[in-house]
Amino acid sequence: MIESDRVHKILYGGDYNPEQWPEETWEEDMRLLALAHIDVVTLNVFSWATLQPDDDVYDFEKLDKIMDLVKKHGLKVCLATSTGAHPAWMARKHPDILRTEFSGMKRKFGCRHNSCPNSPTYQKYAVALASKLAERYKDCDNIVAWHISNEYGGVCYCENCERHFRDWLKDKYMTIDEVNRVWDTAFWGHTFYDFEDIVAPNVLSEHFDPSHTTFQGISLDYRRCNSDSILNCYRLEFDAIHTITPDIPITTNLMGAYQDLDYQKWASYMDFISWDNYPANDSPIEETAFKHDLMRGLKQGKPFALMEQTPSVTNWLPYNSLKRPGVMRLWSYQAVAHGADTIMFFQMKRSIGACEKYHGAVIDHVGHENTRVFREVAELGAELTKIGDLTLGARTEAKAAIVFDWDNWWATDYSAGPSIYLNYFDEVMNYYKAFHNLNIPVDLISVEDDLSGYAFVVAPLLYMVKSGYDEKVRQFVKNGGRFLTTFFSGYVDEHDLVTTGGYPGKLRDILGIWVEEEDALPKDVANSFTYEGASYPATVICDLLHTEGAEALSFYEKDFYAGMPTLTCNLFGKGYAYYVATRSNAEFYQTFIEEICAEASIEPIIKTPTCVEVTKRSNANGTFLFFLNHDGKKHDIILNHAGTDILTDVSYEKGGTLPLSAKGVAILRI
């Protein structure tokens, strides 16, 4: 949430790039944005080349005009720092600013995300520009947020980064002996004698390809270091701006479940979370919901900003289908339903050149308001004006949580076995979909978050158990919580070193089991098990385990391990710990999660068809139930609460019928 006395409704707008157009067109743009009920624009995202044409030369004339123009027309501004792509002269004069690819290839000027995060040149000029922007526009009373850089990402393997990696390791481990220990360099005679021996792990050193490394510990630490390096670039600009405008919140636009950067670590340095949502037309609705909830979870449930989405089409997919009528509105409200306090687009006006000229926009190339997309944008804008501040700051209250951890994601990706089909993100999604389809609110939390407020915590594929986390789980279960984890959990510590003494390592006493072996099944092979009278597949991994106090709930039915447990439940203190020893299907996950939630007194918001998504947010103005019909046909929902739809002002009684048209939305205030 953009917490500011300058914000009184769901902000509606997005990226506007008037510098790409003749000045005589700007006034007409303002007329069109007003017709669409746009009230905020993101400016200056990629203007570094214009703002700084040489080392010590700055030119703010055009930006001054743009800032004056939007203020005159009553628009609020999310002001970007432009540091997402450096100018050509900078690459020519200072080649240390250019990145090196995983292959070892040094890049030339071009594209974006093209700056080495550990380049002293980049850091110097980026901070200088951020400072000058903050100083110049500090008194503009329509700036509601600072937007640093744009969609940070990627990895660099240049000499700057290699040197920084050595310094990062010195800070983290202090001695080369400790580095050798945590990386287990006795294997393959990899002992390092000096920090100068250490090189970046890429195809020139430890890797066969990006996913396969001979030394997981080295590659894992490099990913951590790269994420920290890029975060440091953000923090340098943040500090420079915050010193000058301490009362204006600062953010950068994240990218959902983006693997290269540990957003849980980044969140501490962002005043509010913002992110860019670009699902394909056939993306599962649960996956988009997951990413919204992941962003909400970065700040322990605080609302976030939807910084970008397309009003119609993207430009980078194999085929860029139109959003069908009603879908833009539906997906916009899906963001709000999961915690967004803004709805913003890329872009306000289509460019005429380069790779994004066919990416959707509020103002199309035809240049007028008589388009289907413009009409839909304007209609949504009118609804948001009507809603006003009713839902601002509303929170989601969840008694269930799913643990999502970037280190586990990286480590399982790098794991040398047991299966190429082992996928951390997919395994987390299997469990998230069950909660989502049951309309049970769930938080996505990190291993650093407190568990005491939850009744049920799920940690799929908790391969890496970091120091102290087992004790956090142990106390949670002892105090009455319910904890579930899965196959390939508890194997290693934070350095990717195996915890000896039997799997699942430090979780063994909590779960009351010992995993002796794991069988990796080929893609088209499945075992099976029966639970509550129904048969389910056992795929990808089948753990061969022995109970050590746990109760077996189900058993394998095939192969030499037929009769060994697939599901277990262990009474531990006042709580219960569950283990799922294999991957199964959606029907099983929904059945199992629904049963455990019922035992933990966690109830669905309301029961609906799977295609109708329901969420709940509450603030001082009341509790709001969001009904989102993702189906292409109408559904009638029998209500378990009385309430009034804030979009239509129609009131409904408890037990009454809420009609949801195809792709329809209702927001009941109860």
PyMOL commands that set and color helices and strands:
alter all, ss='L'
color gray80, all
select helices_A, chain A and resi 18-20+23-35+48-51+61-72+88-93+95-97+120-137+159-173+176-183+187-189+195-197+216-244+263-269+285-297+327-337+372-387+406-414+424-437+469-478+505-511+586-599
alter helices_A, ss='H'
color red, helices_A
select strands_A, chain A and resi 11-15+40-43+76-80+143-147+207-209+212-213+250-251+253-254+274-276+304-308+340-345+400-403+442-445+456-459+482-486+513-520+527-531+534-547+551-555+565-572+575-580+582-583+612-619+622-629+635-638+643-645+651-652+657-660+665-669
alter strands_A, ss='S'
color yellow, strands_A
deselect
rebuild
show_as cartoon
